[in-house]
Amino acid sequence: MKPELVAAIFGIALAAFAGIVKLTKNISARNRERFSVRPFLQIKKEAEQEKPIKIILTNSGVGPAFIDEFTVNATSNEAGEKKYTDFHTAASKIGLNGSDIIFYSPSNEEEIPAGGTRIILEANPINSVEHGNICRAINGLAFHVNYSSVYGDKFQI
């Protein structure tokens, strides 16, 4: 084999190896960057006596969450489980239609920043009996949120 041919083959092999190493480093850096802005939505319920009852949507991730879809499922003894996009309709089906109950439905494409919160339900019961009734009714609600990251990765809770 001629020395020129060996040198050419070695140069091509070395360039291919360097290209593969660079490609894997770029993929790894892109994945790290993607995970560095990943949102993580959680729904939490606060229901202490003598305080307002709240259901809070919280972004505990490190990047913004963009709401794709927000739905509420209501389960009542009479109707079974039904899916609603309108919070007021779902809540009224299980008896949550008092004037001192505030509902908020995140809109599509709404951004919830990292560390941000949205109160999606707040109720101010006037006594412990009403507090218990509202808590039982709230247990009949199930929230489904489809959301995405700035990179378009899809998530749901």
N, C-alpha and C positions, 0 to 999 in steps of 0.2 A: 504494500500500500504506500502511496506516495505521501510524503510528509505534508504537502499542501492540503491533500484530501483529509488527512487526520486532523489538521488544524481547523479546517472548515467545519468538519463534523463536530469537533469539540466546541467551537464557537457557537454553532447553532444550538447544541445541547445546553450550553451555559446560558444563552439568551432565553431559551424556553424555560429553564429552571428559574431564572430570575423573574420572568413574567408570571409564572405560577405563584412564586412567593409574594410578589407584589399584589396579585389578584386576591390571594387569601388574606393578606393584611388589609386590603381595602374592604373586603366583605366583613371581616372581623370589626373593623372600625365603624362601618355602617351599622352593624348590629348593636354595638355599644352605644352609638349615637341614638339609634332608634329606641333602645331601652332607657336611655337617659331622659326621655320625655314621655314615658308611658303613663297614661292616666289610670286611676283605680277608683271607680265610684263605689260607694257603699250607702246603704239606706239604714239609718239608725232611728230608733224610737226612744223618745224621752217621755216618761210618764210618771213623774214623782208627784206624790200628794201635795196639795197646796200650791202647785205650779202649773203653768200651761202644759198641755200635752202637745208634743211636737213630733213630726216625722221629718227627718232631715236627710237630704241627699248631699253627700260629702265626697269631694275628690281628694282622696288620700295619696294620690300618685304624685309624680314629679313633673308631669306635663299637663297641658289643658285637655279637657274632654269635650268633644263636640257631640251633642245629642242628635241621634239619628231618628229615634222613635221612643216615645214615652206612652205606655199604656197602663191601665189599672184593671185588675181583675177583681170582681166583687163576688163573694160567696155568701149567700144567705140561705136559710133553711127552705124558703119557699121556691127560690128561683134556681138553685144550683149555682154553678160557676159561669159567669158571663164576662166577656172582655169588652172594655170601654176605653175610648181615648178621651172621653170627657169625664173629668174627675167628679164633677157635680152629680152627673147621672149615676156613676158607680157608687158614690157615697150615699146618695138618697136611697138606693136599692137596699142598703143595709141599715138604714135609719140614721145616717149622719147628715142631717139637713138643717141643723140649727143655725140661727143667725150669727152666733158667736163662734162659728167654725170657719176658718179661712183656708182655702185651697189654692195651690199654685201648681200648674202643670208646665214643666219646662217645654219650650217650643223647639221644633226641629232646627238643627244647626245652631242652637244656643251653645255658647262656650261657658264651661265651668272651669275656671283657672285652677292650677295646682293649689291645694289648700283651701279652695273655695267651697262654699256651701249654698244650698238653696233650701229654705223651709218649704216643704211641699204640703204640709198640713199643720195647722195650729188650732187648738181648741182651748177655751177657757171655761172649764166646768165650774158651776157655782157651788157644788157640794160633793161629798164623797160618793154619793149614789150616782150622780151624773158622771163623775169621773170614771167609775166602774163601768157604766153603760157605754161611754165613749171608748174606753179601752177595749171592751169586748167587741164593739162594732169595728174598730180599727183592725182587730185580728182577722176580720173578714176581707180585708183588702190585701191584694198582692200586687206589687209594682214590678213592671218589666221595663228595663231601660236598655236600648241598644245605643252604643256610643262608639266613637272612633277617636284615634289619636291624630296628631298633626301629619303623620305619615300615612294615614288612611287605614291603619290596622283596626279591625272591628272587634268589639267586646260587647258583652251583655251581662246584666244582672237581673 
